[in-house]
């Protein structure tokens, strides 16, 4: 999972098809490079790592996340974890003031409007997430 390669994922004939399909793009991006099977397949894996993004959602409650993190250390070492929890508007306002306090954003009115917008935008997203949960009866 961390390396981007799952051994045995593709049978040999599919690897040959991948190499055949990517030989010309490999040559275009690597002039003078040797387009042998291993080099082109590594080129393929590099493209996968660069372009593939996966979102996995686990609840932090209970043992599930802990067990998965222990079995697959790449879940923790190679990912960004976003915790989505409801925050009070005052706390969001305080965080936005703290992080934007030293940032140059032009006039003070503009900076204050941005600082006030951040808690409002988070509140709107939370209300929409709650509405989706009510209609779908599950977290999406």
C-alpha positions as CSV (number, residue, x, y, z in Angstrom):
1,X,0.0,0.0,0.0
2,X,2.8,2.4,0.8
3,X,4.9,1.6,-2.3
4,X,2.0,1.9,-4.7
5,X,2.6,-1.6,-6.1
6,X,0.6,-4.7,-5.3
7,X,2.5,-7.7,-6.4
8,X,0.6,-10.2,-8.5
9,X,-2.2,-7.6,-9.2
10,X,-1.8,-7.9,-13.0
11,X,-1.2,-11.2,-14.9
12,X,1.8,-11.2,-17.3
13,X,-0.3,-10.6,-20.4
14,X,-1.8,-7.4,-18.8
15,X,1.6,-6.1,-17.9
16,X,2.7,-6.6,-21.5
17,X,-0.4,-4.6,-22.6
18,X,0.4,-1.8,-20.1
19,X,4.1,-1.7,-21.3
20,X,3.0,-1.7,-24.9
21,X,0.6,1.1,-24.3
22,X,3.0,3.3,-22.3
23,X,6.2,2.8,-24.3
24,X,5.6,5.9,-26.5
25,X,4.7,8.1,-23.5
26,X,7.8,6.8,-21.7
27,X,10.0,7.7,-24.7
28,X,8.4,11.1,-24.8
29,X,9.1,11.9,-21.2
30,X,12.4,10.1,-21.0
31,X,14.3,10.9,-24.2
32,X,17.3,8.6,-24.4
33,X,15.9,6.3,-21.7
34,X,15.8,2.6,-22.2
35,X,12.2,1.5,-22.8
36,X,12.7,-2.0,-21.4
37,X,9.8,-3.8,-19.7
38,X,11.0,-2.9,-16.1
39,X,11.6,0.8,-16.9
40,X,8.2,1.3,-18.5
41,X,6.4,-0.6,-15.7
42,X,8.1,1.6,-13.1
43,X,7.0,4.6,-15.2
44,X,3.5,3.3,-15.0
45,X,3.7,2.9,-11.2
46,X,5.1,6.4,-10.9
47,X,2.1,7.8,-12.9
48,X,-0.3,5.8,-10.7
49,X,1.3,7.2,-7.5
50,X,1.2,10.7,-8.9
51,X,-2.5,10.6,-10.1
52,X,-4.4,8.2,-7.9
53,X,-5.9,9.5,-4.7
54,X,-8.0,7.4,-2.5
55,X,-10.3,8.4,0.4
56,X,-10.8,5.9,3.1
57,X,-13.2,6.7,5.9
58,X,-13.0,5.0,9.3
59,X,-14.7,6.0,12.5
60,X,-12.2,6.7,15.3
61,X,-14.6,5.1,17.8
62,X,-13.9,1.5,18.7
63,X,-11.2,-0.9,17.6
64,X,-11.6,-0.8,13.8
65,X,-9.2,2.1,13.0
66,X,-6.6,0.9,15.5
67,X,-6.7,-2.7,14.1
68,X,-6.5,-1.4,10.5
69,X,-3.6,1.0,11.3
70,X,-1.7,-1.9,13.0
71,X,-2.2,-4.2,10.0
72,X,-1.5,-1.5,7.4
73,X,1.0,1.1,8.7
74,X,0.8,2.9,5.4
75,X,-2.7,4.1,6.5
76,X,-1.0,6.2,9.1
77,X,2.4,6.9,7.6
78,X,1.4,7.9,4.1
79,X,-1.9,9.6,4.6
80,X,-3.5,12.8,5.9
81,X,-6.2,12.2,8.5
82,X,-9.0,14.7,8.6
83,X,-11.2,14.6,11.7
84,X,-14.7,16.0,11.0
85,X,-16.4,17.0,14.2
86,X,-18.8,19.8,14.9
87,X,-17.1,22.9,16.4
88,X,-18.8,25.8,18.1
89,X,-18.8,29.0,16.1
90,X,-16.7,30.9,18.7
91,X,-14.0,28.2,18.5
92,X,-13.9,28.4,14.7
93,X,-13.7,32.2,14.9
94,X,-10.9,32.0,17.4
95,X,-8.9,29.6,15.2
96,X,-9.4,31.7,12.1
97,X,-8.2,34.8,14.0
98,X,-5.2,32.9,15.3
99,X,-4.1,31.6,11.9
100,X,-4.9,34.7,9.8
101,X,-3.8,37.2,12.4
102,X,-0.4,37.8,10.9
103,X,-1.3,37.2,7.3
104,X,-1.4,40.3,5.1
105,X,-4.8,40.4,3.4
106,X,-5.1,44.0,2.5
107,X,-7.4,46.3,4.4
108,X,-8.6,45.4,7.9
109,X,-12.2,45.2,6.7
110,X,-11.2,42.5,4.2
111,X,-9.3,40.5,6.8
112,X,-12.1,40.7,9.3
113,X,-14.6,39.6,6.7
114,X,-12.5,36.6,5.8
115,X,-12.1,35.7,9.5
116,X,-15.9,36.0,10.0
117,X,-16.6,33.9,6.8
118,X,-14.6,30.9,7.9
119,X,-16.8,29.9,10.9
120,X,-19.9,30.6,8.8
121,X,-18.7,28.3,5.9
122,X,-17.9,25.5,8.4
123,X,-21.3,25.9,9.9
124,X,-23.0,25.7,6.5
125,X,-21.0,22.5,5.6
126,X,-22.0,21.0,8.9
127,X,-25.7,21.8,8.4
128,X,-25.6,20.3,4.9
129,X,-23.8,17.1,6.2
130,X,-26.5,16.8,8.9
131,X,-29.2,17.2,6.2
132,X,-27.6,14.4,4.1
133,X,-27.4,12.2,7.2
134,X,-31.1,12.7,7.9
135,X,-32.1,11.9,4.4
136,X,-29.7,9.0,3.8
137,X,-29.7,7.6,7.3
138,X,-25.9,7.2,7.1
139,X,-22.7,9.2,6.8
140,X,-21.5,9.5,3.2
